[in-house]
Amino acid sequence: MAVKITVEEEQMTARLAGEIDHHAAQQLREEIDSRAQQCRPQRLVLDFARVEFMDSSGIGLVLGRYRLMEELGGQLIVTGLPRHLRKVMRVAGIESLPIQLRGGEDE
């Protein structure tokens, strides 16, 4: 699992790629949280466009970043979700939270 983090003005974007499982999610959490604590963005965008596989650890990754952004007074946006991952997010109840879920190119 790879992540590329960019910060522009009030927005931090984490572009995820590969597979998100328990091991990868832990590394992602640490890297994203550390950077977010440093720059304290108004918006955190998690871009899933290049994620090929995700288990329940991906749901935990999203929920934890939602809580982090609540603490920082910011907003979480999840974007680039392929149809199958968007369905997983909906089944997990993510869409009931004030998190913007945006689809990928397969819309």
MODELLER restraints for C-alpha pairs under 7 A, 6 or more apart:
rsr = mdl.restraints
at = mdl.atoms
rsr.add(forms.Gaussian(group=physical.xy_distance, feature=features.Distance(at['CA:1:A'], at['CA:17:A']), mean=5.77, stdev=0.5))
rsr.add(forms.Gaussian(group=physical.xy_distance, feature=features.Distance(at['CA:1:A'], at['CA:18:A']), mean=4.81, stdev=0.5))
rsr.add(forms.Gaussian(group=physical.xy_distance, feature=features.Distance(at['CA:1:A'], at['CA:19:A']), mean=5.54, stdev=0.5))
rsr.add(forms.Gaussian(group=physical.xy_distance, feature=features.Distance(at['CA:1:A'], at['CA:20:A']), mean=6.51, stdev=0.5))
rsr.add(forms.Gaussian(group=physical.xy_distance, feature=features.Distance(at['CA:1:A'], at['CA:24:A']), mean=5.80, stdev=0.5))
rsr.add(forms.Gaussian(group=physical.xy_distance, feature=features.Distance(at['CA:2:A'], at['CA:16:A']), mean=5.90, stdev=0.5))
rsr.add(forms.Gaussian(group=physical.xy_distance, feature=features.Distance(at['CA:2:A'], at['CA:17:A']), mean=5.22, stdev=0.5))
rsr.add(forms.Gaussian(group=physical.xy_distance, feature=features.Distance(at['CA:2:A'], at['CA:18:A']), mean=6.55, stdev=0.5))
rsr.add(forms.Gaussian(group=physical.xy_distance, feature=features.Distance(at['CA:3:A'], at['CA:14:A']), mean=6.17, stdev=0.5))
rsr.add(forms.Gaussian(group=physical.xy_distance, feature=features.Distance(at['CA:3:A'], at['CA:15:A']), mean=5.41, stdev=0.5))
rsr.add(forms.Gaussian(group=physical.xy_distance, feature=features.Distance(at['CA:3:A'], at['CA:16:A']), mean=4.60, stdev=0.5))
rsr.add(forms.Gaussian(group=physical.xy_distance, feature=features.Distance(at['CA:3:A'], at['CA:17:A']), mean=6.32, stdev=0.5))
rsr.add(forms.Gaussian(group=physical.xy_distance, feature=features.Distance(at['CA:4:A'], at['CA:14:A']), mean=5.65, stdev=0.5))
rsr.add(forms.Gaussian(group=physical.xy_distance, feature=features.Distance(at['CA:4:A'], at['CA:15:A']), mean=5.13, stdev=0.5))
rsr.add(forms.Gaussian(group=physical.xy_distance, feature=features.Distance(at['CA:4:A'], at['CA:16:A']), mean=6.75, stdev=0.5))
rsr.add(forms.Gaussian(group=physical.xy_distance, feature=features.Distance(at['CA:5:A'], at['CA:12:A']), mean=6.99, stdev=0.5))
rsr.add(forms.Gaussian(group=physical.xy_distance, feature=features.Distance(at['CA:5:A'], at['CA:13:A']), mean=5.58, stdev=0.5))
rsr.add(forms.Gaussian(group=physical.xy_distance, feature=features.Distance(at['CA:5:A'], at['CA:14:A']), mean=4.47, stdev=0.5))
rsr.add(forms.Gaussian(group=physical.xy_distance, feature=features.Distance(at['CA:5:A'], at['CA:15:A']), mean=6.35, stdev=0.5))
rsr.add(forms.Gaussian(group=physical.xy_distance, feature=features.Distance(at['CA:6:A'], at['CA:12:A']), mean=5.75, stdev=0.5))
rsr.add(forms.Gaussian(group=physical.xy_distance, feature=features.Distance(at['CA:6:A'], at['CA:13:A']), mean=5.29, stdev=0.5))
rsr.add(forms.Gaussian(group=physical.xy_distance, feature=features.Distance(at['CA:6:A'], at['CA:14:A']), mean=6.66, stdev=0.5))
rsr.add(forms.Gaussian(group=physical.xy_distance, feature=features.Distance(at['CA:7:A'], at['CA:13:A']), mean=6.33, stdev=0.5))
rsr.add(forms.Gaussian(group=physical.xy_distance, feature=features.Distance(at['CA:10:A'], at['CA:41:A']), mean=4.99, stdev=0.5))
rsr.add(forms.Gaussian(group=physical.xy_distance, feature=features.Distance(at['CA:10:A'], at['CA:42:A']), mean=5.14, stdev=0.5))
rsr.add(forms.Gaussian(group=physical.xy_distance, feature=features.Distance(at['CA:10:A'], at['CA:43:A']), mean=6.42, stdev=0.5))
rsr.add(forms.Gaussian(group=physical.xy_distance, feature=features.Distance(at['CA:11:A'], at['CA:41:A']), mean=5.31, stdev=0.5))
rsr.add(forms.Gaussian(group=physical.xy_distance, feature=features.Distance(at['CA:11:A'], at['CA:42:A']), mean=5.97, stdev=0.5))
rsr.add(forms.Gaussian(group=physical.xy_distance, feature=features.Distance(at['CA:11:A'], at['CA:43:A']), mean=4.74, stdev=0.5))
rsr.add(forms.Gaussian(group=physical.xy_distance, feature=features.Distance(at['CA:11:A'], at['CA:44:A']), mean=5.93, stdev=0.5))
rsr.add(forms.Gaussian(group=physical.xy_distance, feature=features.Distance(at['CA:12:A'], at['CA:41:A']), mean=5.96, stdev=0.5))
rsr.add(forms.Gaussian(group=physical.xy_distance, feature=features.Distance(at['CA:12:A'], at['CA:43:A']), mean=6.30, stdev=0.5))
rsr.add(forms.Gaussian(group=physical.xy_distance, feature=features.Distance(at['CA:12:A'], at['CA:44:A']), mean=4.96, stdev=0.5))
rsr.add(forms.Gaussian(group=physical.xy_distance, feature=features.Distance(at['CA:12:A'], at['CA:45:A']), mean=6.21, stdev=0.5))
rsr.add(forms.Gaussian(group=physical.xy_distance, feature=features.Distance(at['CA:13:A'], at['CA:44:A']), mean=5.85, stdev=0.5))
rsr.add(forms.Gaussian(group=physical.xy_distance, feature=features.Distance(at['CA:13:A'], at['CA:45:A']), mean=4.58, stdev=0.5))
rsr.add(forms.Gaussian(group=physical.xy_distance, feature=features.Distance(at['CA:13:A'], at['CA:46:A']), mean=6.07, stdev=0.5))
rsr.add(forms.Gaussian(group=physical.xy_distance, feature=features.Distance(at['CA:14:A'], at['CA:45:A']), mean=6.14, stdev=0.5))
rsr.add(forms.Gaussian(group=physical.xy_distance, feature=features.Distance(at['CA:14:A'], at['CA:46:A']), mean=5.05, stdev=0.5))
rsr.add(forms.Gaussian(group=physical.xy_distance, feature=features.Distance(at['CA:14:A'], at['CA:47:A']), mean=6.04, stdev=0.5))
rsr.add(forms.Gaussian(group=physical.xy_distance, feature=features.Distance(at['CA:15:A'], at['CA:46:A']), mean=6.24, stdev=0.5))
rsr.add(forms.Gaussian(group=physical.xy_distance, feature=features.Distance(at['CA:15:A'], at['CA:47:A']), mean=4.71, stdev=0.5))
rsr.add(forms.Gaussian(group=physical.xy_distance, feature=features.Distance(at['CA:15:A'], at['CA:48:A']), mean=6.65, stdev=0.5))
rsr.add(forms.Gaussian(group=physical.xy_distance, feature=features.Distance(at['CA:16:A'], at['CA:47:A']), mean=5.94, stdev=0.5))
rsr.add(forms.Gaussian(group=physical.xy_distance, feature=features.Distance(at['CA:16:A'], at['CA:48:A']), mean=5.56, stdev=0.5))
rsr.add(forms.Gaussian(group=physical.xy_distance, feature=features.Distance(at['CA:16:A'], at['CA:50:A']), mean=6.24, stdev=0.5))
rsr.add(forms.Gaussian(group=physical.xy_distance, feature=features.Distance(at['CA:16:A'], at['CA:51:A']), mean=6.17, stdev=0.5))
rsr.add(forms.Gaussian(group=physical.xy_distance, feature=features.Distance(at['CA:17:A'], at['CA:50:A']), mean=4.52, stdev=0.5))
rsr.add(forms.Gaussian(group=physical.xy_distance, feature=features.Distance(at['CA:17:A'], at['CA:51:A']), mean=4.65, stdev=0.5))
rsr.add(forms.Gaussian(group=physical.xy_distance, feature=features.Distance(at['CA:18:A'], at['CA:50:A']), mean=6.40, stdev=0.5))
rsr.add(forms.Gaussian(group=physical.xy_distance, feature=features.Distance(at['CA:18:A'], at['CA:51:A']), mean=4.82, stdev=0.5))
rsr.add(forms.Gaussian(group=physical.xy_distance, feature=features.Distance(at['CA:18:A'], at['CA:52:A']), mean=5.36, stdev=0.5))
rsr.add(forms.Gaussian(group=physical.xy_distance, feature=features.Distance(at['CA:18:A'], at['CA:53:A']), mean=6.92, stdev=0.5))
rsr.add(forms.Gaussian(group=physical.xy_distance, feature=features.Distance(at['CA:19:A'], at['CA:51:A']), mean=5.85, stdev=0.5))
rsr.add(forms.Gaussian(group=physical.xy_distance, feature=features.Distance(at['CA:19:A'], at['CA:52:A']), mean=5.55, stdev=0.5))
rsr.add(forms.Gaussian(group=physical.xy_distance, feature=features.Distance(at['CA:19:A'], at['CA:53:A']), mean=4.65, stdev=0.5))
rsr.add(forms.Gaussian(group=physical.xy_distance, feature=features.Distance(at['CA:19:A'], at['CA:54:A']), mean=5.82, stdev=0.5))
rsr.add(forms.Gaussian(group=physical.xy_distance, feature=features.Distance(at['CA:20:A'], at['CA:53:A']), mean=6.15, stdev=0.5))
rsr.add(forms.Gaussian(group=physical.xy_distance, feature=features.Distance(at['CA:20:A'], at['CA:54:A']), mean=4.63, stdev=0.5))
rsr.add(forms.Gaussian(group=physical.xy_distance, feature=features.Distance(at['CA:20:A'], at['CA:55:A']), mean=6.54, stdev=0.5))
rsr.add(forms.Gaussian(group=physical.xy_distance, feature=features.Distance(at['CA:20:A'], at['CA:57:A']), mean=6.79, stdev=0.5))
rsr.add(forms.Gaussian(group=physical.xy_distance, feature=features.Distance(at['CA:20:A'], at['CA:58:A']), mean=5.86, stdev=0.5))
rsr.add(forms.Gaussian(group=physical.xy_distance, feature=features.Distance(at['CA:21:A'], at['CA:54:A']), mean=6.10, stdev=0.5))
rsr.add(forms.Gaussian(group=physical.xy_distance, feature=features.Distance(at['CA:21:A'], at['CA:55:A']), mean=5.68, stdev=0.5))
rsr.add(forms.Gaussian(group=physical.xy_distance, feature=features.Distance(at['CA:21:A'], at['CA:57:A']), mean=5.58, stdev=0.5))
rsr.add(forms.Gaussian(group=physical.xy_distance, feature=features.Distance(at['CA:21:A'], at['CA:58:A']), mean=6.91, stdev=0.5))
rsr.add(forms.Gaussian(group=physical.xy_distance, feature=features.Distance(at['CA:22:A'], at['CA:57:A']), mean=5.36, stdev=0.5))
rsr.add(forms.Gaussian(group=physical.xy_distance, feature=features.Distance(at['CA:25:A'], at['CA:57:A']), mean=6.08, stdev=0.5))
rsr.add(forms.Gaussian(group=physical.xy_distance, feature=features.Distance(at['CA:25:A'], at['CA:58:A']), mean=6.62, stdev=0.5))
rsr.add(forms.Gaussian(group=physical.xy_distance, feature=features.Distance(at['CA:25:A'], at['CA:61:A']), mean=6.29, stdev=0.5))
rsr.add(forms.Gaussian(group=physical.xy_distance, feature=features.Distance(at['CA:29:A'], at['CA:61:A']), mean=6.56, stdev=0.5))
rsr.add(forms.Gaussian(group=physical.xy_distance, feature=features.Distance(at['CA:40:A'], at['CA:72:A']), mean=6.50, stdev=0.5))
rsr.add(forms.Gaussian(group=physical.xy_distance, feature=features.Distance(at['CA:41:A'], at['CA:74:A']), mean=6.75, stdev=0.5))
rsr.add(forms.Gaussian(group=physical.xy_distance, feature=features.Distance(at['CA:42:A'], at['CA:74:A']), mean=4.41, stdev=0.5))
rsr.add(forms.Gaussian(group=physical.xy_distance, feature=features.Distance(at['CA:42:A'], at['CA:75:A']), mean=6.21, stdev=0.5))
rsr.add(forms.Gaussian(group=physical.xy_distance, feature=features.Distance(at['CA:43:A'], at['CA:74:A']), mean=5.53, stdev=0.5))
rsr.add(forms.Gaussian(group=physical.xy_distance, feature=features.Distance(at['CA:43:A'], at['CA:75:A']), mean=4.79, stdev=0.5))
rsr.add(forms.Gaussian(group=physical.xy_distance, feature=features.Distance(at['CA:43:A'], at['CA:76:A']), mean=5.85, stdev=0.5))
rsr.add(forms.Gaussian(group=physical.xy_distance, feature=features.Distance(at['CA:44:A'], at['CA:75:A']), mean=6.30, stdev=0.5))
rsr.add(forms.Gaussian(group=physical.xy_distance, feature=features.Distance(at['CA:44:A'], at['CA:76:A']), mean=4.96, stdev=0.5))
rsr.add(forms.Gaussian(group=physical.xy_distance, feature=features.Distance(at['CA:44:A'], at['CA:77:A']), mean=6.12, stdev=0.5))
rsr.add(forms.Gaussian(group=physical.xy_distance, feature=features.Distance(at['CA:45:A'], at['CA:76:A']), mean=6.03, stdev=0.5))
rsr.add(forms.Gaussian(group=physical.xy_distance, feature=features.Distance(at['CA:45:A'], at['CA:77:A']), mean=4.68, stdev=0.5))
rsr.add(forms.Gaussian(group=physical.xy_distance, feature=features.Distance(at['CA:45:A'], at['CA:78:A']), mean=5.75, stdev=0.5))
rsr.add(forms.Gaussian(group=physical.xy_distance, feature=features.Distance(at['CA:45:A'], at['CA:79:A']), mean=6.95, stdev=0.5))
rsr.add(forms.Gaussian(group=physical.xy_distance, feature=features.Distance(at['CA:46:A'], at['CA:77:A']), mean=6.28, stdev=0.5))
rsr.add(forms.Gaussian(group=physical.xy_distance, feature=features.Distance(at['CA:46:A'], at['CA:78:A']), mean=4.84, stdev=0.5))
rsr.add(forms.Gaussian(group=physical.xy_distance, feature=features.Distance(at['CA:46:A'], at['CA:79:A']), mean=6.17, stdev=0.5))
rsr.add(forms.Gaussian(group=physical.xy_distance, feature=features.Distance(at['CA:47:A'], at['CA:78:A']), mean=6.06, stdev=0.5))
rsr.add(forms.Gaussian(group=physical.xy_distance, feature=features.Distance(at['CA:47:A'], at['CA:79:A']), mean=4.85, stdev=0.5))
rsr.add(forms.Gaussian(group=physical.xy_distance, feature=features.Distance(at['CA:47:A'], at['CA:80:A']), mean=5.38, stdev=0.5))
rsr.add(forms.Gaussian(group=physical.xy_distance, feature=features.Distance(at['CA:48:A'], at['CA:79:A']), mean=6.10, stdev=0.5))
rsr.add(forms.Gaussian(group=physical.xy_distance, feature=features.Distance(at['CA:48:A'], at['CA:80:A']), mean=4.93, stdev=0.5))
rsr.add(forms.Gaussian(group=physical.xy_distance, feature=features.Distance(at['CA:48:A'], at['CA:81:A']), mean=5.32, stdev=0.5))
rsr.add(forms.Gaussian(group=physical.xy_distance, feature=features.Distance(at['CA:49:A'], at['CA:80:A']), mean=4.14, stdev=0.5))
rsr.add(forms.Gaussian(group=physical.xy_distance, feature=features.Distance(at['CA:49:A'], at['CA:81:A']), mean=5.79, stdev=0.5))
rsr.add(forms.Gaussian(group=physical.xy_distance, feature=features.Distance(at['CA:49:A'], at['CA:82:A']), mean=6.73, stdev=0.5))
rsr.add(forms.Gaussian(group=physical.xy_distance, feature=features.Distance(at['CA:49:A'], at['CA:104:A']), mean=6.20, stdev=0.5))
rsr.add(forms.Gaussian(group=physical.xy_distance, feature=features.Distance(at['CA:59:A'], at['CA:89:A']), mean=6.88, stdev=0.5))
rsr.add(forms.Gaussian(group=physical.xy_distance, feature=features.Distance(at['CA:66:A'], at['CA:76:A']), mean=5.79, stdev=0.5))
rsr.add(forms.Gaussian(group=physical.xy_distance, feature=features.Distance(at['CA:69:A'], at['CA:75:A']), mean=5.74, stdev=0.5))
rsr.add(forms.Gaussian(group=physical.xy_distance, feature=features.Distance(at['CA:69:A'], at['CA:76:A']), mean=6.39, stdev=0.5))
rsr.add(forms.Gaussian(group=physical.xy_distance, feature=features.Distance(at['CA:76:A'], at['CA:99:A']), mean=5.61, stdev=0.5))
rsr.add(forms.Gaussian(group=physical.xy_distance, feature=features.Distance(at['CA:76:A'], at['CA:100:A']), mean=6.84, stdev=0.5))
rsr.add(forms.Gaussian(group=physical.xy_distance, feature=features.Distance(at['CA:77:A'], at['CA:99:A']), mean=5.81, stdev=0.5))
rsr.add(forms.Gaussian(group=physical.xy_distance, feature=features.Distance(at['CA:77:A'], at['CA:100:A']), mean=4.79, stdev=0.5))
rsr.add(forms.Gaussian(group=physical.xy_distance, feature=features.Distance(at['CA:77:A'], at['CA:101:A']), mean=6.36, stdev=0.5))
rsr.add(forms.Gaussian(group=physical.xy_distance, feature=features.Distance(at['CA:78:A'], at['CA:100:A']), mean=5.98, stdev=0.5))
rsr.add(forms.Gaussian(group=physical.xy_distance, feature=features.Distance(at['CA:78:A'], at['CA:101:A']), mean=4.97, stdev=0.5))
rsr.add(forms.Gaussian(group=physical.xy_distance, feature=features.Distance(at['CA:78:A'], at['CA:102:A']), mean=6.11, stdev=0.5))
rsr.add(forms.Gaussian(group=physical.xy_distance, feature=features.Distance(at['CA:79:A'], at['CA:101:A']), mean=5.92, stdev=0.5))
rsr.add(forms.Gaussian(group=physical.xy_distance, feature=features.Distance(at['CA:79:A'], at['CA:102:A']), mean=4.43, stdev=0.5))
rsr.add(forms.Gaussian(group=physical.xy_distance, feature=features.Distance(at['CA:79:A'], at['CA:103:A']), mean=5.98, stdev=0.5))
rsr.add(forms.Gaussian(group=physical.xy_distance, feature=features.Distance(at['CA:79:A'], at['CA:104:A']), mean=6.91, stdev=0.5))
rsr.add(forms.Gaussian(group=physical.xy_distance, feature=features.Distance(at['CA:80:A'], at['CA:102:A']), mean=6.14, stdev=0.5))
rsr.add(forms.Gaussian(group=physical.xy_distance, feature=features.Distance(at['CA:80:A'], at['CA:103:A']), mean=5.11, stdev=0.5))
rsr.add(forms.Gaussian(group=physical.xy_distance, feature=features.Distance(at['CA:80:A'], at['CA:104:A']), mean=3.93, stdev=0.5))
rsr.add(forms.Gaussian(group=physical.xy_distance, feature=features.Distance(at['CA:81:A'], at['CA:102:A']), mean=6.33, stdev=0.5))
rsr.add(forms.Gaussian(group=physical.xy_distance, feature=features.Distance(at['CA:81:A'], at['CA:103:A']), mean=4.56, stdev=0.5))
rsr.add(forms.Gaussian(group=physical.xy_distance, feature=features.Distance(at['CA:81:A'], at['CA:104:A']), mean=4.81, stdev=0.5))
rsr.add(forms.Gaussian(group=physical.xy_distance, feature=features.Distance(at['CA:82:A'], at['CA:103:A']), mean=6.09, stdev=0.5))
rsr.add(forms.Gaussian(group=physical.xy_distance, feature=features.Distance(at['CA:82:A'], at['CA:104:A']), mean=5.05, stdev=0.5))
rsr.add(forms.Gaussian(group=physical.xy_distance, feature=features.Distance(at['CA:82:A'], at['CA:106:A']), mean=6.45, stdev=0.5))
rsr.add(forms.Gaussian(group=physical.xy_distance, feature=features.Distance(at['CA:83:A'], at['CA:103:A']), mean=6.96, stdev=0.5))
rsr.add(forms.Gaussian(group=physical.xy_distance, feature=features.Distance(at['CA:83:A'], at['CA:106:A']), mean=6.84, stdev=0.5))
